[in-house]
Amino acid sequence: MDSEISGWIIGYVITAVVVLVVVALVVPILILAGSIGKEAKMINDSLTDSVRNTDALKGLNTTIEHAEIIVAGLSRGRNRLGG
């Protein structure tokens, strides 16, 4: 009987140790995952701000084309005036 009880006690102790080891390994992973999640949100917010702040650059090619047309017109005017 005593050997059966001691076998159960050893089994419970081993189980408790295994559970503690698993918890000790999983808790830091969960903490790190939470930290990564916060960083990911900050990065996403920053990228969203960047998209909003650079949205006007879509019209840059149109601005360049218009500037080239204006410069070409000014150049033609200067040539006609003899300059």
C-alpha positions, 0 to 999 in steps of 0.5 A: 500500500505504501508503495502505491501511495508513494507512486501516486505522490511521485506521479503528482510531483512529476506532473506538478513539475511538468506543469510549472515548466510549461507555464514558465516557458509559455508565460514569457512567450505570451508576454513577448507576443503582447509586446509584439502586438503593441509594436505592430499596432504602432507600426501600422498607425505610423504607416497609415499616417505616412500614406495620408501624409504622402497622398498628395504626391500622387499629383506630382507627375501632373505638376511636373508635366504642367511645369514642363509645359510652362517652361517650354512656353516661356522658352518659346516666348523668350526665343520669339522676343529674341532672348 
